[in-house]
Amino acid sequence: MREKRFSLMLEPTDLWAVWDSLEETPAVFGDRVLAGMNEAEALSACDVLNGIHEHRRWPRTSGYVPEAFRRPPPPPPPPVRRPPPERVRLEVALEPEVIAKFMAIGPGWQARMNDVLKEAKI
């Protein structure tokens, strides 16, 4: 196991600082030097910084992300709309009963009529 980057250091004033072992200086968070804190504050800051540092070191391909950093998955992409097969416009006169039977099927009756004609043995 690797040594943690951030650790606690007791200052000569009996206050605590968070030490950055990589930079070999007191740790900085934002614009604040993390020094002159009580032990509980320093320990909390140290834990947060080590957590951030560990998160940045995780390989991006592993797929593991701690619960605190998880986001819901993005919505799936919309389905790809395929253009209908090419059709030829044709005017045909049919008996009303034939049209009524196909229209009784409901929406898509024209496509159903096309399928029936395609399968017809002529």
C-alpha positions as CSV (number, residue, x, y, z in Angstrom):
1,M,0.0,0.0,0.0
2,R,1.3,3.4,-0.9
3,E,2.0,6.0,1.7
4,K,-0.6,8.8,1.8
5,R,0.4,12.1,0.3
6,F,-1.0,14.2,3.1
7,S,-0.3,13.7,6.8
8,L,-0.6,15.6,10.1
9,M,2.3,17.5,11.6
10,L,2.4,19.1,15.0
11,E,3.7,22.7,14.9
12,P,5.9,24.2,17.6
13,T,2.9,26.3,18.7
14,D,1.0,23.0,19.6
15,L,-1.4,23.6,16.6
16,W,-1.6,21.2,13.7
17,A,-0.9,21.5,10.0
18,V,-1.6,19.2,7.1
19,W,1.8,18.3,5.4
20,D,2.0,17.6,1.7
21,S,4.8,15.0,1.3
22,L,4.9,15.4,-2.5
23,E,5.6,19.2,-2.4
24,E,7.3,19.0,1.0
25,T,5.4,22.0,2.3
26,P,2.2,22.6,4.3
27,A,-0.8,21.7,2.2
28,V,-2.8,24.4,0.5
29,F,-6.5,24.2,-0.2
30,G,-7.9,26.9,-2.4
31,D,-6.1,30.0,-1.1
32,R,-5.7,28.7,2.5
33,V,-2.6,27.2,3.9
34,L,-3.7,24.3,6.1
35,A,-1.8,25.2,9.3
36,G,-2.7,26.6,12.7
37,M,-5.7,24.2,13.2
38,N,-6.8,22.1,16.1
39,E,-6.2,18.3,15.7
40,A,-9.8,17.5,14.6
41,E,-9.8,20.1,11.9
42,A,-6.4,19.0,10.6
43,L,-7.4,15.4,10.6
44,S,-10.6,16.1,8.6
45,A,-8.7,18.3,6.1
46,C,-6.1,15.6,5.8
47,D,-8.7,12.9,5.1
48,V,-10.4,15.0,2.4
49,L,-7.2,15.8,0.6
50,N,-6.1,12.2,0.7
51,G,-9.5,11.2,-0.7
52,I,-9.2,13.7,-3.5
53,H,-5.6,12.6,-4.3
54,E,-6.6,8.9,-4.3
55,H,-9.5,9.6,-6.6
56,R,-7.2,11.3,-9.1
57,R,-4.9,8.3,-9.1
58,W,-7.5,5.7,-9.9
59,P,-7.2,4.4,-13.4
60,R,-10.1,5.7,-15.5
61,T,-10.6,2.3,-17.2
62,S,-11.3,0.4,-14.0
63,G,-14.9,1.5,-13.8
64,Y,-14.7,1.7,-10.0
65,V,-15.8,5.0,-8.5
66,P,-16.6,5.5,-4.8
67,E,-20.3,6.0,-4.0
68,A,-19.7,9.7,-3.1
69,F,-18.5,10.5,-6.7
70,R,-21.1,8.4,-8.6
71,R,-23.5,10.1,-11.1
72,P,-26.6,8.5,-12.6
73,P,-25.9,7.1,-16.1
74,P,-26.9,9.3,-19.0
75,P,-30.1,8.5,-20.8
76,P,-29.9,6.2,-23.8
77,P,-29.6,7.8,-27.2
78,P,-32.8,8.1,-29.2
79,P,-33.5,5.3,-31.6
80,V,-32.1,5.7,-35.1
81,R,-34.9,6.4,-37.5
82,R,-34.5,4.5,-40.7
83,P,-36.2,5.9,-43.8
84,P,-39.0,3.7,-45.2
85,P,-38.2,1.5,-48.1
86,E,-38.5,3.3,-51.4
87,R,-42.1,3.3,-52.7
88,V,-43.7,4.2,-56.0
89,R,-46.9,6.3,-56.0
90,L,-49.7,4.7,-57.9
91,E,-53.3,5.5,-58.3
92,V,-55.6,2.4,-58.1
93,A,-59.3,2.0,-58.1
94,L,-60.5,-0.7,-55.6
95,E,-63.9,-1.8,-54.5
96,P,-65.2,-0.1,-51.3
97,E,-65.4,-3.5,-49.5
98,V,-61.7,-4.2,-50.0
99,I,-60.7,-0.8,-48.7
100,A,-63.1,-1.1,-45.7
101,K,-61.6,-4.5,-44.7
102,F,-58.1,-3.1,-44.7
103,M,-59.1,0.2,-42.9
104,A,-60.8,-2.0,-40.2
105,I,-57.3,-3.2,-39.3
106,G,-56.5,0.2,-38.0
107,P,-53.4,2.4,-38.4
108,G,-50.9,0.9,-40.8
109,W,-53.6,-0.5,-43.1
110,Q,-51.7,0.8,-46.2
111,A,-48.6,-1.1,-45.2
112,R,-50.6,-4.3,-44.5
113,M,-52.2,-4.0,-48.0
114,N,-48.7,-3.7,-49.4
115,D,-47.6,-6.8,-47.6
116,V,-50.7,-8.8,-48.8
117,L,-50.0,-7.7,-52.4
118,K,-46.3,-8.5,-52.1
119,E,-47.1,-12.1,-50.9
120,A,-49.8,-12.7,-53.5
121,K,-49.0,-15.5,-56.0
122,I,-49.6,-14.1,-59.4
